[in-house]
Amino acid sequence: MDGVKVWGVVARERLVEIARDMRRYPWMVEVSRQRPVGILNPYGAEAYVAKDGSEVCISLTPLKAYCALNGAVREARLELVHIRLEAYEDRLREVYRPKGLLAYAAAAREYVRMP
């Protein structure tokens, strides 16, 4: 809780974005409660959603991500590479694809970083 107090002054907007995403996807709250992760920096947590809406992922550390697909949450290694920016409503959003051999798979999804 002390980390939230310290970062609350500096990164208020980022903490509000994280809270909004966690309200939208309640399983993210359970994942962050069950796994011992010391988030000292609110910019370290990132959330991604597949462009088709079939999968949502939260990355609490650079090496681990937790993804929900069809109601099941699983741990995954999410290695993404930025491919382009696209206009969405009144903002630009970043589009990512899996890195390496997964990028060439027929089922490779494009992910969008949630604000």
Backbone as CSV, one residue per row, in Angstrom:
resi,resn,N_x,N_y,N_z,CA_x,CA_y,CA_z,C_x,C_y,C_z
1,MET,0.818,-1.192,0.000,0.000,0.000,0.000,0.860,1.253,0.000
2,ASP,2.068,1.139,0.575,2.943,2.302,0.587,3.364,2.704,-0.820
3,GLY,3.542,1.690,-1.688,3.903,1.977,-3.073,2.830,2.778,-3.780
4,VAL,1.568,2.474,-3.475,0.465,3.217,-4.091,0.472,4.655,-3.608
5,LYS,0.776,4.866,-2.325,0.824,6.231,-1.796,1.935,7.038,-2.454
6,VAL,3.097,6.409,-2.622,4.229,7.113,-3.220,3.950,7.436,-4.680
7,TRP,3.480,6.436,-5.435,3.237,6.645,-6.854,1.943,7.403,-7.117
8,GLY,1.064,7.494,-6.133,-0.207,8.184,-6.326,-0.039,9.641,-6.693
9,VAL,0.996,10.252,-6.178,1.250,11.661,-6.467,1.837,11.823,-7.865
10,VAL,2.771,10.953,-8.218,3.508,11.088,-9.470,2.733,10.554,-10.669
11,ALA,2.097,9.397,-10.501,1.492,8.699,-11.644,0.002,8.467,-11.441
12,ARG,-0.693,9.483,-11.013,-2.123,9.350,-10.726,-2.906,8.861,-11.946
13,GLU,-2.637,9.426,-13.125,-3.380,9.029,-14.325,-3.157,7.561,-14.664
14,ARG,-1.918,7.085,-14.531,-1.608,5.687,-14.845,-2.308,4.749,-13.866
15,LEU,-2.352,5.092,-12.597,-3.042,4.258,-11.608,-4.542,4.209,-11.880
16,VAL,-5.112,5.314,-12.341,-6.536,5.337,-12.691,-6.794,4.426,-13.887
17,GLU,-5.897,4.435,-14.877,-6.049,3.553,-16.041,-5.982,2.086,-15.634
18,ILE,-5.044,1.741,-14.753,-4.917,0.355,-14.284,-6.177,-0.059,-13.540
19,ALA,-6.689,0.805,-12.677,-7.911,0.483,-11.921,-9.100,0.296,-12.856
20,ARG,-9.204,1.123,-13.891,-10.304,0.986,-14.846,-10.231,-0.350,-15.590
21,ASP,-9.026,-0.732,-16.014,-8.865,-2.018,-16.705,-9.191,-3.184,-15.783
22,MET,-8.804,-3.091,-14.524,-9.074,-4.180,-13.581,-10.559,-4.276,-13.248
23,ARG,-11.265,-3.160,-13.274,-12.717,-3.225,-13.083,-13.391,-3.869,-14.288
24,ARG,-12.871,-3.624,-15.456,-13.441,-4.196,-16.678,-13.211,-5.707,-16.748
25,TYR,-12.060,-6.169,-16.257,-11.707,-7.592,-16.276,-11.383,-8.034,-14.847
26,PRO,-12.381,-8.491,-14.072,-12.171,-8.826,-12.660,-11.152,-9.935,-12.420
27,TRP,-10.917,-10.810,-13.371,-9.944,-11.879,-13.169,-8.544,-11.313,-12.982
28,MET,-8.274,-10.115,-13.497,-6.964,-9.500,-13.316,-6.692,-9.211,-11.842
29,VAL,-7.734,-8.839,-11.113,-7.587,-8.577,-9.678,-7.215,-9.864,-8.958
30,GLU,-7.889,-10.965,-9.290,-7.595,-12.250,-8.651,-6.177,-12.712,-8.960
31,VAL,-5.737,-12.528,-10.192,-4.372,-12.921,-10.562,-3.359,-12.123,-9.760
32,SER,-3.564,-10.822,-9.644,-2.608,-9.994,-8.908,-2.648,-10.273,-7.413
33,ARG,-3.774,-10.746,-6.887,-3.844,-11.111,-5.467,-3.164,-12.444,-5.192
34,GLN,-3.327,-13.402,-6.085,-2.829,-14.755,-5.856,-1.329,-14.885,-6.079
35,ARG,-0.769,-14.102,-6.962,0.655,-14.199,-7.262,1.405,-13.120,-6.509
36,PRO,2.469,-13.508,-5.814,3.255,-12.495,-5.100,4.090,-11.674,-6.085
37,VAL,3.589,-10.523,-6.422,4.282,-9.636,-7.350,4.412,-8.285,-6.681
38,GLY,5.617,-7.805,-6.563,5.830,-6.497,-5.979,5.851,-5.443,-7.073
39,ILE,4.725,-4.820,-7.321,4.675,-3.773,-8.341,5.094,-2.470,-7.676
40,LEU,6.333,-2.107,-7.902,6.831,-0.868,-7.332,6.614,0.302,-8.280
41,ASN,6.415,-0.014,-9.532,6.276,1.013,-10.543,4.999,0.746,-11.334
42,PRO,4.037,1.657,-11.326,2.793,1.412,-12.055,2.985,1.328,-13.564
43,TYR,4.106,1.809,-14.072,4.360,1.699,-15.505,4.872,0.313,-15.872
44,GLY,5.123,-0.544,-14.885,5.563,-1.911,-15.144,4.425,-2.841,-15.491
45,ALA,3.208,-2.507,-15.127,2.039,-3.348,-15.427,1.445,-2.906,-16.758
46,GLU,1.237,-3.888,-17.644,0.665,-3.585,-18.949,-0.455,-4.563,-19.238
47,ALA,-1.472,-4.109,-19.922,-2.593,-4.973,-20.310,-2.755,-4.899,-21.819
48,TYR,-3.015,-6.055,-22.403,-3.202,-6.162,-23.849,-4.493,-6.907,-24.123
49,VAL,-5.167,-6.532,-25.189,-6.380,-7.230,-25.620,-6.209,-7.576,-27.096
50,ALA,-6.619,-8.788,-27.462,-6.572,-9.185,-28.868,-7.550,-8.318,-29.651
51,LYS,-7.192,-7.972,-30.872,-8.049,-7.077,-31.658,-9.431,-7.655,-31.887
52,ASP,-9.539,-8.985,-31.927,-10.856,-9.597,-32.109,-11.594,-9.781,-30.785
53,GLY,-10.959,-9.398,-29.668,-11.602,-9.461,-28.360,-11.634,-10.837,-27.734
54,SER,-10.961,-11.806,-28.330,-11.031,-13.176,-27.829,-10.111,-13.435,-26.647
55,GLU,-9.086,-12.622,-26.458,-8.114,-12.870,-25.399,-7.690,-11.548,-24.778
56,VAL,-7.487,-11.570,-23.460,-7.014,-10.401,-22.725,-5.849,-10.852,-21.864
57,CYS,-4.775,-10.066,-21.827,-3.589,-10.437,-21.062,-3.156,-9.278,-20.178
58,ILE,-2.627,-9.622,-19.010,-2.004,-8.632,-18.140,-0.585,-9.104,-17.876
59,SER,0.349,-8.195,-18.013,1.751,-8.487,-17.787,2.186,-7.715,-16.548
60,LEU,2.504,-8.459,-15.478,2.921,-7.819,-14.234,4.435,-7.711,-14.141
61,THR,5.138,-8.592,-14.816,6.593,-8.561,-14.889,6.976,-8.755,-16.349
62,PRO,8.186,-8.387,-16.715,8.566,-8.544,-18.126,8.563,-9.996,-18.612
63,LEU,8.724,-10.953,-17.728,8.821,-12.345,-18.153,7.505,-13.099,-18.129
64,LYS,6.541,-12.663,-17.337,5.298,-13.414,-17.191,4.093,-12.564,-17.549
65,ALA,3.138,-13.223,-18.170,1.850,-12.597,-18.453,0.774,-13.614,-18.117
66,TYR,-0.394,-13.134,-17.789,-1.538,-13.995,-17.506,-2.628,-13.624,-18.501
67,CYS,-3.094,-14.629,-19.227,-4.058,-14.392,-20.300,-5.345,-15.146,-20.032
68,ALA,-6.460,-14.530,-20.349,-7.774,-15.162,-20.225,-8.317,-15.408,-21.622
69,LEU,-8.679,-16.669,-21.862,-9.240,-17.075,-23.142,-10.375,-18.028,-22.851
70,ASN,-11.585,-17.667,-23.264,-12.781,-18.485,-23.015,-13.006,-18.740,-21.525
71,GLY,-12.704,-17.776,-20.689,-12.960,-17.891,-19.260,-11.871,-18.576,-18.463
72,ALA,-10.862,-19.142,-19.103,-9.769,-19.820,-18.404,-8.541,-18.915,-18.385
73,VAL,-7.958,-18.735,-17.200,-6.766,-17.906,-17.058,-5.554,-18.824,-17.039
74,ARG,-4.548,-18.470,-17.833,-3.332,-19.273,-17.885,-2.122,-18.346,-17.864
75,GLU,-1.016,-18.893,-17.403,0.234,-18.149,-17.413,0.876,-18.327,-18.781
76,ALA,1.406,-17.255,-19.329,1.995,-17.320,-20.663,3.213,-16.413,-20.732
77,ARG,4.036,-16.681,-21.694,5.158,-15.793,-21.990,4.734,-14.965,-23.196
78,LEU,4.493,-13.714,-22.968,3.960,-12.835,-24.005,5.088,-11.957,-24.528
79,GLU,5.649,-12.344,-25.655,6.709,-11.565,-26.284,6.121,-10.915,-27.528
80,LEU,5.948,-9.616,-27.446,5.295,-8.888,-28.534,6.251,-7.874,-29.142
81,VAL,6.027,-7.599,-30.401,6.801,-6.581,-31.102,5.817,-5.576,-31.707
82,HIS,6.163,-4.308,-31.585,5.309,-3.226,-32.091,5.342,-3.252,-33.616
83,ILE,4.147,-3.224,-34.249,4.129,-3.237,-35.716,3.594,-1.944,-36.324
84,ARG,2.665,-1.281,-35.635,2.139,-0.042,-36.220,1.307,0.727,-35.193
85,LEU,1.007,1.966,-35.564,0.055,2.793,-34.831,-1.199,2.903,-35.684
86,GLU,-2.354,2.900,-35.047,-3.595,3.090,-35.800,-4.507,4.030,-35.032
87,ALA,-5.325,4.753,-35.781,-6.264,5.694,-35.174,-7.443,4.927,-34.602
88,TYR,-7.826,5.302,-33.387,-8.975,4.686,-32.732,-9.679,5.771,-31.943
89,GLU,-10.922,6.062,-32.318,-11.691,7.162,-31.739,-10.880,8.441,-31.880
90,ASP,-10.484,9.077,-30.790,-9.739,10.329,-30.903,-8.274,10.166,-30.505
91,ARG,-7.787,8.919,-30.452,-6.420,8.660,-30.005,-5.712,7.718,-30.972
92,LEU,-4.414,7.625,-30.807,-3.629,6.617,-31.507,-3.420,5.452,-30.554
93,ARG,-3.465,4.240,-31.088,-3.172,3.084,-30.247,-2.116,2.227,-30.922
94,GLU,-1.346,1.526,-30.096,-0.246,0.703,-30.575,-0.738,-0.708,-30.845
95,VAL,-0.339,-1.273,-31.970,-0.711,-2.636,-32.331,0.550,-3.490,-32.281
96,TYR,0.431,-4.678,-31.670,1.554,-5.587,-31.488,1.232,-6.951,-32.081
97,ARG,2.279,-7.689,-32.446,2.166,-9.089,-32.880,3.179,-9.900,-32.090
98,PRO,2.960,-11.213,-31.976,3.950,-12.054,-31.289,5.298,-12.000,-32.002
99,LYS,6.355,-12.125,-31.206,7.708,-12.093,-31.722,8.144,-13.510,-32.101
100,GLY,9.001,-13.634,-33.068,9.595,-14.919,-33.420,8.706,-15.760,-34.308
101,LEU,8.796,-17.080,-34.130,8.071,-18.011,-34.991,6.561,-17.909,-34.828
102,LEU,6.090,-17.491,-33.649,4.648,-17.358,-33.448,4.031,-16.313,-34.376
103,ALA,4.822,-15.374,-34.819,4.302,-14.329,-35.701,3.874,-14.887,-37.051
104,TYR,4.430,-16.029,-37.432,4.116,-16.609,-38.738,3.019,-17.662,-38.676
105,ALA,2.525,-17.955,-37.485,1.453,-18.938,-37.341,0.152,-18.367,-37.906
106,ALA,-0.682,-19.245,-38.413,-1.952,-18.802,-39.005,-2.868,-18.191,-37.959
107,ALA,-2.744,-18.656,-36.720,-3.625,-18.176,-35.658,-3.016,-17.018,-34.871
108,ALA,-1.951,-16.404,-35.389,-1.308,-15.306,-34.671,-2.276,-14.130,-34.567
109,ARG,-2.461,-13.667,-33.350,-3.375,-12.549,-33.108,-2.598,-11.243,-33.067
110,GLU,-3.288,-10.184,-33.355,-2.736,-8.859,-33.124,-3.296,-8.373,-31.800
111,TYR,-2.446,-7.751,-31.003,-2.838,-7.257,-29.691,-2.763,-5.738,-29.677
112,VAL,-3.615,-5.148,-28.885,-3.628,-3.701,-28.703,-3.361,-3.427,-27.236
113,ARG,-2.431,-2.521,-26.970,-2.143,-2.150,-25.583,-3.292,-1.316,-25.060
114,MET,-3.806,-1.719,-23.903,-4.905,-0.969,-23.292,-4.328,0.271,-22.639
115,PRO,-5.001,1.400,-22.780,-4.464,2.645,-22.208,-4.444,2.623,-20.703
